[in-house]
Amino acid sequence: MVPNPANHTDRTVPVLKACHPDGTVRGVVFGVACHNVTLGVNYQLSADFAGHARIELEKSVPHALFVTGCGGDANPIYGSDGIEQVQLHGRTLANEVLQVMRGEMKTVTDPFQPVFQYVDLPLVAFQSRSLIEKMKNGPFADYGNVNRLLSLLERGSRLPTTFSAPVSLWRFGEDLTMVGLPEETVSEFVPLLKSKLRKDNLWIAGYCNDVLAYLPTVNIMNQGGYETRGMIAEDRAGWFALASEKTLVEAVDRLSGKAVEMLLSRRKPIPRTTFASWQFSGTRPLDALEKSGISLEKKGNPIITSGGLFLETDGYLESDSLLLRNASQTGLTLSAWIRPSPAAMEGVRMIFCEWANKVETDRFSLSLNNGCPGMGVADGKTGEGGFASQIKVRTNKWTHIAGTWNPVDRRYCVYINGKMVATAGRQTGSGLRKQGPTSFKIGAQASPSNPRQFLGKINAIWIGNYLNPAGIKELFQHQKKPQSP
């Protein structure tokens, strides 16, 4: 535990500034590759220099978030004046961050693509129990692993040969790639990864997702320093083998390639499979609007104009429950052009749905929720409230809205005029029911006691498989905006 100026030190201070569209700074994320141990071994509750840097930054920035770099082998300068030294380090770091923020910064743009993988890093293999027992004569830091390995043998268990290390990579288009390495990662992994990935826009952090061991490079393993002590968690045992460095670097390289492939696939639209669609026009009678054998029956006084289906007060269209072929596997997209009247901006207004607001009858819905488009998918067994954006559409103006449900991650996305405006995590239910007892309605909810009727115009309804953002953009361009006001 003495200074070693010959070894690599990562002295970069990465800075990511978040701004409101009007340019107002909303927060900053910053990092440095160094242990937060200026106070050494102590009994004080402290976030050390990183915490003081945040205090300094938040005097002028609303929020500051610190991310530890690969500093498993780097300590700050410390002395008898611990608190003063913490404050000095914190101010120094904060000033560097502010200097970057005041200068010219590169814009980070979409699309965002995260990838994650558990990587099996090889551990040192032992041919006999005696080889492990000999290590009791070694450094004190080895005792924990030696005793845990011997305990495994006494129980008749096999010694671990690999360690599953969680590795993450976030790619922001072509502008930034953030690599999250696990464990107390040493700084030499930074030049190793930059050389392998051949990118200048890398932000490499350690201590991500898991901290059970020191993660050394081959160079440090050969030196035999403190960071070669292996597992430090009570429920793990072993030391990393020399091959772990190459295994980790190559795994990050593969993750980077996978992120690129996923981004390219996102740019390619998912092909559309139509379950049902309607194009309303005053030149075509209602009985000519059948698609795939689906007929619609007038209820109340809906009017089909040259610009679309016009709904007032009690008017809507109804049919039997739709047959959505394999939608529980292919996902679901609901879309339409709408021109809501001012009265449609209050409360929940169903554009089309099979939704009665009862667990046992609900299936799917596309709606306006106080003027904000939303979508819901239900399994008929568990309560599912759906999801709505927080962006309102404009009244008396044609707007294309769409909602998607992905059956893989059960994620909702909402789009306005081909652009994603909101997304939510997992659907609370277990999927999309294949068929339900509720009738399909355009312009109203499927329960007469609570009609939630849409007021205004609807046109170009399309119901089909899940579409990615590129597919929604293509759908928006394909479904032409209605010409009439």
N, C-alpha and C positions, 0 to 999 in steps of 0.2 A: 504493500500500500504506500509506495513512494512515487514521486513524479518520474515519468518516463517520456522526456521530450522527443525521443526517437519515434515513438508510435504516432499513428494517425489521430488527428482530432478534427471533428466536423465543426467548423466555426461559422457555418451559414445560419442566418436568422430568417427563416421563411415567414412571409406575412401575407395573409389573405384578408382583404378589406371587403366588407359587405355594405352596399349602399342602396338607398331607396332610388327609384327611377328619377327623382328630382335631384339626385346627387348627394343628398344628406347621408352622412355616415351612420349606419345602424349598428355596426360592431366590427371587431377585428379578431382574427385567429392568428396566433403567432407561436413560434417554437424555438427551442434551443436544445442542443445535444449535451446535456450535463445533468448529473444527479442534483437534486434539491437537498443537499446535505451540508449547507454552510455552517449550521449549528452543531454538526457532528452528532455524537451520541448524546441525547438529552431527553428531558421529560416535558418539553414545552410543546404545546399545540401550535403548529406553525405550518404555513404553506411555503415557507422559505422564500428564496429570491423570486420564484415564479409568482407567488401570491402577492409579493410587494410590487412586482412589475404590473400586475393586474390593477392594483390599487392606484398606481401612478397613471396608468392608461385611462382608467375609468373616470379620471378627473376631466377628461375632454372627449372620451368615446363612451357611448352608452353601455356597451358590453365588450369585454375582452376575455378570450378563451385561450388557455395555454395548452400546447400539445408537446409532450416530451419527445425529443429526437432520439437518435441512437447514441445514448450517453452512458451505456453500461460500464464503460471504462474511463469515464471522465468525472472528476470532482471539482467543485469550485474552490477558489482560494478562501481559506478561513483562518481565523486567529482568535485571540482572547476576546476581542471586541465583536462577538458574534452577531448581535442584533444590528449594530452599525454596519457590519459587513453585508448582512442580508439586505439592508436598505440600499447600500451602495450598489450591489449587484442588480437589485431590482430597478433602480433608477437608470443604471447603465443600459440594461436590456430594454426598458420602456423607451428611452431616448432613441435607441436604434430603430425600434418599431415605428415610432413617430416620424423619424427621418425618412423611412421608406414610404410611409403613408403620404407624406408631403411631396414626395417626388413623383415621377412618371411611373405608373404601374400598368402592367399588361392586363387587358380585360380577359376574364375567364368566362367562356360561353358554353352553351349547351352543345351536344347532349351529354347528360350525366349517365355514366354506366359503372355500377359497382360490381365487383366479382369477389368471391370468397372461396377458400379451399383449406381443408386440413391437409398439411404436408407431413408425411412420415419421415422424420429425421432419424438417421441411424445413430444408435448408441454404442458405446464401447462394449465389445463382447468378451466374456471371460470363459476360458476353457476349463477351469477347475475352481473349486471352492477355495483352495489354498491361495490362488492368485488374489482373490478378494481379501482373504484374511491378512495377506502381506501388506495390504494398503493401510492396515491399522497402524503401521509404523510411519505412515506418511504424514502430511500436514493435517493439522487439527480440523481444517475445513472439510476434509474427506470423511470424517467420522460418521456424519449423518447418513451419507449414501452407503457407506460400508455396512453399517448396522441395518439399514433398511433392506439391502440386498441379501444379507445373511438371514434376516427374518423371513424373507420370501422363500429362500431355500429350505429353511426349517419347516415351513408350512407345506412344503412339497410343490410350491408354485414355480412356474418358469420365470426366468429373469427376462425383463423387457428388452427387446432388441431395437425398438423404434419409439419415438415420441411424436404424437400427433400434434403438430404445431399449427394453430389457426393463423392464416395469412389472408389479408384483405388488400384489395387494390381498387381505388376510385379513379376513374378517368373522366375528365371534363373536356370533352371534345379533343381538339389538338392542343389545348392551351395549358393543361395541368394534369399530372398524374400523381396521386397521393398513394404511397405504399405504406401499409400498416404491418410492421413486423412484430411478432410476439416476443415475450420474455425481456430480460434486461439485455438488450442488443448492443453490441459494441460498435464503435463508430466506423471501423474499417469496412463494415457492410455497405456504407454509403458509396465510396468509390468503386467497390466491387459491382454494385447494382448499376451505377451510372455507366460503367464501362460495358456491362452486359446489355443493358437496354438502349444505350447510346442516345440518351435524351438529356437535354439541359433543363427541362421543365419538370424535374422530379422533386417531390417533397417526401422524404423518407422518415418515418417515425418509428420509434420502438415502444415497448411496453403496451402494445395494442392487443386487446381481446384476451390476453392471458399473461400472467407473470408468475411462473413456477420455477424458473431457472435463469442462470446467466447463459447467454448465447454467444460464444466466442467464435472467432475466425481461426483458420489454420495457423496463422502467424502467432496469435495469442496462445493457442493450444501448445505450440512448440516452445513458447517462452515459459509456459507453466505458471502463469500469474494467477491472481486472486479470482479472475473471471472464469477460470477453468474448474471451479469447484462443483459444477454440475447442478443437479436439482437442489433447490432450496426449500421446496414444499414438503410437508410431512407425508403426503400421500403419493409421492413420486420417488423414483430411485434411479440413479445412473449418471453417466457422463456422456456428453456428445462426442461422437467419433469424428475423425478428421473429414470424412466424406459428407458430414452434415452441412458444411459451408457450400459445397458445390450443389448439393441437393436443394438447399434453400434458394440460392441464386437462380438456378435453372427453373425452379417452380415459379418464382416471381416473373421470370421472363415468359413462361407459358401463360400465366395469368394476364400479363399485359397483352399478349397475342389474342387471348380469349376475349378480352374487353374490346379489342379492335373488331374482332369478328362479330361480336354482339352488336356493336354500334353500326356496323355495315348492314347487318340483318334488320336493324330497326329502321334504317333508311329505306329499305325495300318494303313496299306495302304488302301486307298479308292479303292474299286473294280473297275476294268477297264471295260468300255463299248466301244467297237470298232465301230467307224463310218466308217473308211476306213483304209486299210493298204496294203502295197506292199513290197514284198521281191524280189529283183532283182538278177537273176542268169543267166549266159549264157547258162545253160542247159535247160532253159524254154523259149519258144518263147513268144513274147510280148502278143499275144492274149490269153495266158494261165495265165496272171497276173490279170485277172479281179477278183475283190472282191465285193461282194454285188451288182453285176450287173454293176459295174463301169468299163468301158473300157477306155484304153489309146491309143491315136493316136500319131505316131511319127511325129515330125516336125524337119526339118533339118536332122542332122546326129547324133542322139543319139545312143550310142553303149551299149548293155547289155553284160557285161563281167561276168566272174565267181566271181568277187569281187563286182559287183554292176553296177549301171547305170553310164556310163562314158559320160560326156558332154564336148564338145569342141565348140568353136566359136558360131554357131547358132543352136545347137541341144537342144531340149527339148521335153517333153511329154505333151499332152493336153487331157482333157475330158470336158464333160458338168459340170455345177455347181454341187457340191456335195450336197447330202441330209444329213444334220447333225441332226439326230433325237433329238429334245428337247435340243439342245446344248445351247440355250438361257437360259434354266433353269439349266441344269447340268454342264455348263461351258465347257471349251475347253482346250485340250492338243495337241500340235503339236510337234512331235519329229522325229528325223532321225539320222542315222550315216552318217557323211560327211568326205570327204578327199579332202579339197580344194587345188587347185593349187595356186602358188604364185600370179597369176593374179586375183584370186578371192578375194584377200585381199584388193582390192581397190574399193571404192564406195559401193553401195548397190547391193547385189547379192541375188536373190530370190532362196531359196531352193525349196519351193513349196508355192502356194498361190492362192487366188482369189482376186487379188489386182491390180488395174490399176492406183492407185494414183489419183483417183477422188472420191470426196465425195459420189456421187450417185452410184458408182459401187463397192466400196471397201467392203470387207467382212473379210478376215483373211489372215495372212502371217507369214511365218517363213523364216528368212533371215540372211545373214551376212552383217554387217554394218561396213565397213573398217576392216573386220576380226573379229568383235564382234557379237555374236549371238543376235538376237532380234525377237520380236513377235509383231503383231498388230492385233487388233480386231476392227471392225467398224460396225456402225448401218445403214449406207447408208443415214443418214440425217445430221450428224454433222461431222466435220473434226476430224480425229483420227490419230495421228502420230505414235502410238505404243510406244514400249519401247525396248531399247537395253542395254546390259551389257557394262561394260568398260574393260572386259577381253577378249583378243583375243585368238582364237584357233590357233593351229600350222598347217603349210602347210605340204602337203604330209604325213599326219598322220591321221589315223582314229580317229574321235572324236564323241561322242554321245552328241547331243544337244537337248534341249527340252524347250518349253515355255508353260506356263499355264495362263489361264484367269479364275478368280473366279467370277461368276455372282452375288454373294452376295455383296462383297465389290469392285468388278470390279478392282481387283488388279492383276498386272502382276508379274510373277516370271520367271526367266531364269536360266536354269541348264546346267552345263557342266559335262559330265561323272557322272551323277546322283547326283551331288552336286549343291545346289543353289549358284549362284554367283552374283545375282542381283535381286532386287525387287523394284517395284514402287507403288505409291499410286493409287488413283482412275483413271480409264479410263475416258477420257474427254467426250466420247460419252455416249449414253444411253443403250448400250448393243450390242448384236450380231444379225445382220439381219438374218432372217430365210432362205432366198434364195436370190440370186442376179443375175443380168444379165451377170456377168463376168464368163468366163470359168475358170476351174481349170487347173493349170499348174505346172509341176514339172521341175524346172531348169530355169524358166524365169518368168518375170512379165507378167500380163495379158494385157498389152498394147503394140502392135507392135512398136509404135513410141519410146518407152523407155523400151527395153526388160530386162534390168538388169539381164543378164544371169549368171547363176552359172557356174563355170569352175572347173572341178574336178570330183569326184565320190560321188554318193548318194546311200544309201541302207537303208533297214529296216524302211521305212516311216510308222509312226503310227499316226492316228488322232482319238481322242476319247474324253471322258468326262474329266472334271477337276480332276487332281490328286494332292494330298497333297505331301509334301516332301518324306514321306515314300513310297507313291505310285510311285513317280518318280524313287526312288532308286530301287524298285522292277521291274519297267519297264526297267531300264537300265540293270539290271542283266538278265532279260528275253530276251531282244534283244541282242543277242550275237554279239560281234565285228566281222566284216567281216574278213575272214582269209587271203585273198590275199592282196598284197600291193596296 
